[in-house]
Amino acid sequence: MKALHNLWVRISWPYPKLGAVQEKRLMEPLWMAAKLRTYEVSLPPAYGGKEVDWGDAPFKVIRRVS
């Protein structure tokens, strides 16, 4: 997909209580897409208030309000 410049992804977990470690592990395949002009990933609220550090991700994470 060399012509892909913008990507918006909305994810809903099938698990109601997904911890930070499991969340990051499930998101690993998203690292394969890089060098996009716009790359945003919309996630449900963090479980238990434990936010994952997405500083090394090639995408911007946006948390939805429950």
Biopython code that builds the backbone (N, CA, C, O; Angstrom):
import numpy as np
from Bio.PDB.StructureBuilder import StructureBuilder

atoms = [
    (1, "MET", "N", (0.834, -1.181, 0.000)),
    (1, "MET", "CA", (0.000, 0.000, 0.000)),
    (1, "MET", "C", (0.879, 1.245, 0.000)),
    (1, "MET", "O", (0.829, 2.037, 0.941)),
    (2, "LYS", "N", (1.652, 1.417, -1.002)),
    (2, "LYS", "CA", (2.567, 2.545, -1.075)),
    (2, "LYS", "C", (1.849, 3.880, -1.194)),
    (2, "LYS", "O", (2.409, 4.915, -0.832)),
    (3, "ALA", "N", (0.616, 3.875, -1.698)),
    (3, "ALA", "CA", (-0.120, 5.121, -1.881)),
    (3, "ALA", "C", (-0.899, 5.533, -0.632)),
    (3, "ALA", "O", (-1.528, 6.591, -0.626)),
    (4, "LEU", "N", (-0.869, 4.732, 0.407)),
    (4, "LEU", "CA", (-1.594, 5.041, 1.633)),
    (4, "LEU", "C", (-0.891, 6.170, 2.388)),
    (4, "LEU", "O", (0.288, 6.061, 2.724)),
    (5, "HIS", "N", (-1.626, 7.254, 2.652)),
    (5, "HIS", "CA", (-1.057, 8.401, 3.346)),
    (5, "HIS", "C", (-1.744, 8.677, 4.677)),
    (5, "HIS", "O", (-1.120, 9.205, 5.597)),
    (6, "ASN", "N", (-3.027, 8.325, 4.790)),
    (6, "ASN", "CA", (-3.804, 8.621, 5.990)),
    (6, "ASN", "C", (-4.509, 7.359, 6.456)),
    (6, "ASN", "O", (-5.068, 6.611, 5.654)),
    (7, "LEU", "N", (-4.476, 7.132, 7.770)),
    (7, "LEU", "CA", (-5.129, 5.953, 8.323)),
    (7, "LEU", "C", (-5.714, 6.295, 9.682)),
    (7, "LEU", "O", (-5.025, 6.809, 10.562)),
    (8, "TRP", "N", (-7.007, 5.998, 9.836)),
    (8, "TRP", "CA", (-7.692, 6.168, 11.111)),
    (8, "TRP", "C", (-8.246, 4.806, 11.492)),
    (8, "TRP", "O", (-8.931, 4.167, 10.693)),
    (9, "VAL", "N", (-7.957, 4.360, 12.701)),
    (9, "VAL", "CA", (-8.375, 3.045, 13.184)),
    (9, "VAL", "C", (-9.171, 3.232, 14.469)),
    (9, "VAL", "O", (-8.750, 3.963, 15.366)),
    (10, "ARG", "N", (-10.324, 2.568, 14.557)),
    (10, "ARG", "CA", (-11.116, 2.587, 15.791)),
    (10, "ARG", "C", (-11.180, 1.153, 16.299)),
    (10, "ARG", "O", (-11.634, 0.256, 15.589)),
    (11, "ILE", "N", (-10.722, 0.940, 17.530)),
    (11, "ILE", "CA", (-10.657, -0.403, 18.096)),
    (11, "ILE", "C", (-11.596, -0.507, 19.288)),
    (11, "ILE", "O", (-11.657, 0.379, 20.140)),
    (12, "SER", "N", (-12.326, -1.620, 19.322)),
    (12, "SER", "CA", (-13.155, -1.971, 20.480)),
    (12, "SER", "C", (-12.699, -3.345, 20.931)),
    (12, "SER", "O", (-12.691, -4.289, 20.142)),
    (13, "TRP", "N", (-12.319, -3.463, 22.190)),
    (13, "TRP", "CA", (-11.819, -4.731, 22.713)),
    (13, "TRP", "C", (-12.964, -5.685, 22.995)),
    (13, "TRP", "O", (-14.027, -5.257, 23.445)),
    (14, "PRO", "N", (-12.765, -6.971, 22.738)),
    (14, "PRO", "CA", (-13.782, -7.957, 23.095)),
    (14, "PRO", "C", (-13.734, -8.290, 24.594)),
    (14, "PRO", "O", (-14.561, -9.049, 25.100)),
    (15, "TYR", "N", (-12.758, -7.711, 25.285)),
    (15, "TYR", "CA", (-12.585, -7.989, 26.713)),
    (15, "TYR", "C", (-12.919, -6.729, 27.503)),
    (15, "TYR", "O", (-12.372, -5.665, 27.215)),
    (16, "PRO", "N", (-13.799, -6.824, 28.487)),
    (16, "PRO", "CA", (-14.181, -5.615, 29.233)),
    (16, "PRO", "C", (-13.060, -5.081, 30.138)),
    (16, "PRO", "O", (-13.033, -3.885, 30.431)),
    (17, "LYS", "N", (-12.150, -5.932, 30.578)),
    (17, "LYS", "CA", (-11.095, -5.515, 31.509)),
    (17, "LYS", "C", (-9.726, -5.861, 30.931)),
    (17, "LYS", "O", (-9.081, -6.815, 31.365)),
    (18, "LEU", "N", (-9.302, -5.093, 29.971)),
    (18, "LEU", "CA", (-8.025, -5.341, 29.316)),
    (18, "LEU", "C", (-6.958, -4.471, 29.971)),
    (18, "LEU", "O", (-7.072, -3.246, 29.972)),
    (19, "GLY", "N", (-5.931, -5.091, 30.522)),
    (19, "GLY", "CA", (-4.862, -4.365, 31.193)),
    (19, "GLY", "C", (-3.893, -3.722, 30.201)),
    (19, "GLY", "O", (-3.941, -3.995, 29.002)),
    (20, "ALA", "N", (-3.020, -2.871, 30.718)),
    (20, "ALA", "CA", (-2.078, -2.116, 29.888)),
    (20, "ALA", "C", (-1.139, -3.030, 29.105)),
    (20, "ALA", "O", (-0.876, -2.777, 27.930)),
    (21, "VAL", "N", (-0.634, -4.082, 29.733)),
    (21, "VAL", "CA", (0.305, -4.990, 29.062)),
    (21, "VAL", "C", (-0.396, -5.733, 27.921)),
    (21, "VAL", "O", (0.153, -5.852, 26.826)),
    (22, "GLN", "N", (-1.597, -6.226, 28.176)),
    (22, "GLN", "CA", (-2.339, -6.942, 27.142)),
    (22, "GLN", "C", (-2.726, -6.005, 26.003)),
    (22, "GLN", "O", (-2.702, -6.393, 24.835)),
    (23, "GLU", "N", (-3.082, -4.772, 26.350)),
    (23, "GLU", "CA", (-3.455, -3.793, 25.336)),
    (23, "GLU", "C", (-2.279, -3.532, 24.389)),
    (23, "GLU", "O", (-2.445, -3.529, 23.170)),
    (24, "LYS", "N", (-1.118, -3.319, 24.947)),
    (24, "LYS", "CA", (0.062, -3.046, 24.116)),
    (24, "LYS", "C", (0.392, -4.255, 23.238)),
    (24, "LYS", "O", (0.753, -4.088, 22.073)),
    (25, "ARG", "N", (0.275, -5.448, 23.773)),
    (25, "ARG", "CA", (0.563, -6.661, 23.009)),
    (25, "ARG", "C", (-0.411, -6.809, 21.829)),
    (25, "ARG", "O", (0.002, -7.183, 20.731)),
    (26, "LEU", "N", (-1.680, -6.522, 22.046)),
    (26, "LEU", "CA", (-2.665, -6.621, 20.976)),
    (26, "LEU", "C", (-2.469, -5.559, 19.901)),
    (26, "LEU", "O", (-2.891, -5.744, 18.760)),
    (27, "MET", "N", (-1.839, -4.463, 20.257)),
    (27, "MET", "CA", (-1.631, -3.367, 19.316)),
    (27, "MET", "C", (-0.335, -3.526, 18.509)),
    (27, "MET", "O", (-0.103, -2.740, 17.591)),
    (28, "GLU", "N", (0.505, -4.502, 18.815)),
    (28, "GLU", "CA", (1.794, -4.674, 18.141)),
    (28, "GLU", "C", (1.707, -4.701, 16.610)),
    (28, "GLU", "O", (2.563, -4.100, 15.961)),
    (29, "PRO", "N", (0.719, -5.365, 16.002)),
    (29, "PRO", "CA", (0.669, -5.378, 14.536)),
    (29, "PRO", "C", (0.522, -3.988, 13.910)),
    (29, "PRO", "O", (0.872, -3.798, 12.746)),
    (30, "LEU", "N", (0.010, -3.020, 14.666)),
    (30, "LEU", "CA", (-0.161, -1.675, 14.118)),
    (30, "LEU", "C", (1.175, -0.967, 13.880)),
    (30, "LEU", "O", (1.222, 0.042, 13.176)),
    (31, "TRP", "N", (2.254, -1.484, 14.458)),
    (31, "TRP", "CA", (3.574, -0.884, 14.246)),
    (31, "TRP", "C", (4.071, -1.123, 12.813)),
    (31, "TRP", "O", (4.982, -0.429, 12.362)),
    (32, "MET", "N", (3.502, -2.076, 12.101)),
    (32, "MET", "CA", (3.964, -2.376, 10.748)),
    (32, "MET", "C", (3.653, -1.241, 9.772)),
    (32, "MET", "O", (4.377, -1.047, 8.795)),
    (33, "ALA", "N", (2.599, -0.504, 10.028)),
    (33, "ALA", "CA", (2.278, 0.649, 9.173)),
    (33, "ALA", "C", (3.008, 1.851, 9.747)),
    (33, "ALA", "O", (2.829, 2.194, 10.916)),
    (34, "ALA", "N", (3.816, 2.479, 8.939)),
    (34, "ALA", "CA", (4.593, 3.629, 9.399)),
    (34, "ALA", "C", (4.756, 4.626, 8.259)),
    (34, "ALA", "O", (4.380, 4.359, 7.118)),
    (35, "LYS", "N", (5.313, 5.758, 8.587)),
    (35, "LYS", "CA", (5.599, 6.807, 7.610)),
    (35, "LYS", "C", (4.338, 7.304, 6.907)),
    (35, "LYS", "O", (4.352, 7.569, 5.705)),
    (36, "LEU", "N", (3.244, 7.429, 7.668)),
    (36, "LEU", "CA", (2.003, 7.967, 7.140)),
    (36, "LEU", "C", (1.877, 9.432, 7.544)),
    (36, "LEU", "O", (2.416, 9.841, 8.573)),
    (37, "ARG", "N", (1.188, 10.203, 6.761)),
    (37, "ARG", "CA", (0.961, 11.609, 7.136)),
    (37, "ARG", "C", (0.073, 11.690, 8.371)),
    (37, "ARG", "O", (0.360, 12.431, 9.310)),
    (38, "THR", "N", (-1.003, 10.921, 8.356)),
    (38, "THR", "CA", (-1.941, 10.873, 9.475)),
    (38, "THR", "C", (-2.121, 9.421, 9.876)),
    (38, "THR", "O", (-2.445, 8.579, 9.038)),
    (39, "TYR", "N", (-1.914, 9.123, 11.145)),
    (39, "TYR", "CA", (-2.097, 7.764, 11.646)),
    (39, "TYR", "C", (-2.618, 7.889, 13.067)),
    (39, "TYR", "O", (-1.853, 8.139, 13.998)),
    (40, "GLU", "N", (-3.921, 7.714, 13.229)),
    (40, "GLU", "CA", (-4.561, 7.840, 14.536)),
    (40, "GLU", "C", (-5.306, 6.565, 14.880)),
    (40, "GLU", "O", (-5.951, 5.952, 14.029)),
    (41, "VAL", "N", (-5.204, 6.177, 16.142)),
    (41, "VAL", "CA", (-5.874, 4.978, 16.637)),
    (41, "VAL", "C", (-6.768, 5.386, 17.800)),
    (41, "VAL", "O", (-6.299, 5.952, 18.787)),
    (42, "SER", "N", (-8.045, 5.096, 17.675)),
    (42, "SER", "CA", (-9.024, 5.412, 18.713)),
    (42, "SER", "C", (-9.248, 4.166, 19.569)),
    (42, "SER", "O", (-9.606, 3.105, 19.059)),
    (43, "LEU", "N", (-9.033, 4.313, 20.877)),
    (43, "LEU", "CA", (-9.159, 3.190, 21.810)),
    (43, "LEU", "C", (-10.204, 3.495, 22.876)),
    (43, "LEU", "O", (-10.484, 4.659, 23.162)),
    (44, "PRO", "N", (-10.787, 2.435, 23.470)),
    (44, "PRO", "CA", (-11.693, 2.649, 24.593)),
    (44, "PRO", "C", (-10.922, 3.176, 25.802)),
    (44, "PRO", "O", (-9.691, 3.145, 25.803)),
    (45, "PRO", "N", (-11.622, 3.657, 26.830)),
    (45, "PRO", "CA", (-10.930, 4.160, 28.022)),
    (45, "PRO", "C", (-10.003, 3.103, 28.629)),
    (45, "PRO", "O", (-10.274, 1.905, 28.548)),
    (46, "ALA", "N", (-8.919, 3.560, 29.231)),
    (46, "ALA", "CA", (-7.958, 2.646, 29.864)),
    (46, "ALA", "C", (-8.600, 2.002, 31.091)),
    (46, "ALA", "O", (-9.235, 2.683, 31.896)),
    (47, "TYR", "N", (-8.433, 0.698, 31.226)),
    (47, "TYR", "CA", (-8.997, -0.024, 32.364)),
    (47, "TYR", "C", (-8.185, 0.261, 33.619)),
    (47, "TYR", "O", (-6.957, 0.163, 33.613)),
    (48, "GLY", "N", (-8.868, 0.607, 34.676)),
    (48, "GLY", "CA", (-8.204, 0.850, 35.955)),
    (48, "GLY", "C", (-7.357, 2.105, 35.982)),
    (48, "GLY", "O", (-6.580, 2.303, 36.916)),
    (49, "GLY", "N", (-7.491, 2.960, 34.976)),
    (49, "GLY", "CA", (-6.737, 4.210, 34.949)),
    (49, "GLY", "C", (-5.270, 4.045, 34.603)),
    (49, "GLY", "O", (-4.518, 5.018, 34.658)),
    (50, "LYS", "N", (-4.839, 2.839, 34.249)),
    (50, "LYS", "CA", (-3.431, 2.598, 33.901)),
    (50, "LYS", "C", (-3.229, 2.834, 32.413)),
    (50, "LYS", "O", (-3.583, 1.993, 31.586)),
    (51, "GLU", "N", (-2.666, 3.965, 32.085)),
    (51, "GLU", "CA", (-2.448, 4.354, 30.696)),
    (51, "GLU", "C", (-1.139, 3.763, 30.182)),
    (51, "GLU", "O", (-0.128, 3.762, 30.883)),
    (52, "VAL", "N", (-1.171, 3.271, 28.969)),
    (52, "VAL", "CA", (0.012, 2.728, 28.310)),
    (52, "VAL", "C", (0.828, 3.893, 27.756)),
    (52, "VAL", "O", (0.263, 4.886, 27.297)),
    (53, "ASP", "N", (2.151, 3.773, 27.798)),
    (53, "ASP", "CA", (3.021, 4.784, 27.200)),
    (53, "ASP", "C", (3.122, 4.486, 25.711)),
    (53, "ASP", "O", (3.746, 3.502, 25.313)),
    (54, "TRP", "N", (2.513, 5.331, 24.889)),
    (54, "TRP", "CA", (2.517, 5.151, 23.445)),
    (54, "TRP", "C", (3.543, 6.056, 22.780)),
    (54, "TRP", "O", (3.457, 6.276, 21.572)),
    (55, "GLY", "N", (4.493, 6.580, 23.507)),
    (55, "GLY", "CA", (5.485, 7.499, 22.977)),
    (55, "GLY", "C", (6.323, 6.934, 21.841)),
    (55, "GLY", "O", (6.806, 7.686, 20.994)),
    (56, "ASP", "N", (6.502, 5.619, 21.812)),
    (56, "ASP", "CA", (7.320, 5.002, 20.760)),
    (56, "ASP", "C", (6.494, 4.527, 19.559)),
    (56, "ASP", "O", (7.047, 3.983, 18.603)),
    (57, "ALA", "N", (5.195, 4.728, 19.606)),
    (57, "ALA", "CA", (4.313, 4.249, 18.542)),
    (57, "ALA", "C", (4.359, 5.166, 17.318)),
    (57, "ALA", "O", (4.546, 6.374, 17.457)),
    (58, "PRO", "N", (4.191, 4.603, 16.131)),
    (58, "PRO", "CA", (4.163, 5.429, 14.918)),
    (58, "PRO", "C", (2.803, 6.078, 14.697)),
    (58, "PRO", "O", (2.572, 6.707, 13.665)),
    (59, "PHE", "N", (1.899, 5.926, 15.669)),
    (59, "PHE", "CA", (0.554, 6.472, 15.559)),
    (59, "PHE", "C", (0.209, 7.286, 16.794)),
    (59, "PHE", "O", (0.863, 7.175, 17.831)),
    (60, "LYS", "N", (-0.824, 8.102, 16.671)),
    (60, "LYS", "CA", (-1.321, 8.896, 17.803)),
    (60, "LYS", "C", (-2.514, 8.145, 18.391)),
    (60, "LYS", "O", (-3.414, 7.744, 17.653)),
    (61, "VAL", "N", (-2.532, 7.952, 19.705)),
    (61, "VAL", "CA", (-3.633, 7.259, 20.374)),
    (61, "VAL", "C", (-4.610, 8.297, 20.922)),
    (61, "VAL", "O", (-4.222, 9.261, 21.581)),
    (62, "ILE", "N", (-5.871, 8.068, 20.632)),
    (62, "ILE", "CA", (-6.942, 8.919, 21.134)),
    (62, "ILE", "C", (-7.844, 8.030, 21.972)),
    (62, "ILE", "O", (-8.370, 7.036, 21.472)),
    (63, "ARG", "N", (-8.029, 8.372, 23.236)),
    (63, "ARG", "CA", (-8.897, 7.618, 24.132)),
    (63, "ARG", "C", (-10.332, 8.134, 24.046)),
    (63, "ARG", "O", (-10.584, 9.335, 24.148)),
    (64, "ARG", "N", (-11.259, 7.210, 23.859)),
    (64, "ARG", "CA", (-12.669, 7.586, 23.842)),
    (64, "ARG", "C", (-13.181, 7.671, 25.272)),
    (64, "ARG", "O", (-12.657, 7.015, 26.173)),
    (65, "VAL", "N", (-14.183, 8.465, 25.462)),
    (65, "VAL", "CA", (-14.851, 8.567, 26.762)),
    (65, "VAL", "C", (-15.882, 7.450, 26.825)),
    (65, "VAL", "O", (-16.584, 7.188, 25.848)),
    (66, "SER", "N", (-15.973, 6.793, 27.974)),
    (66, "SER", "CA", (-16.910, 5.663, 28.101)),
    (66, "SER", "C", (-18.292, 6.140, 27.867)),
    (66, "SER", "O", (-19.235, 5.351, 27.926)),
]
sb = StructureBuilder()
sb.init_structure("model")
sb.init_model(0)
sb.init_chain("A")
sb.init_seg("    ")
for serial, (resi, resn, name, xyz) in enumerate(atoms, 1):
    if name == "N":
        sb.init_residue(resn, " ", resi, " ")
    sb.init_atom(name, np.array(xyz, "f"), 0.0, 1.0, " ", f" {name:<3s}", serial, name[0])
structure = sb.get_structure()
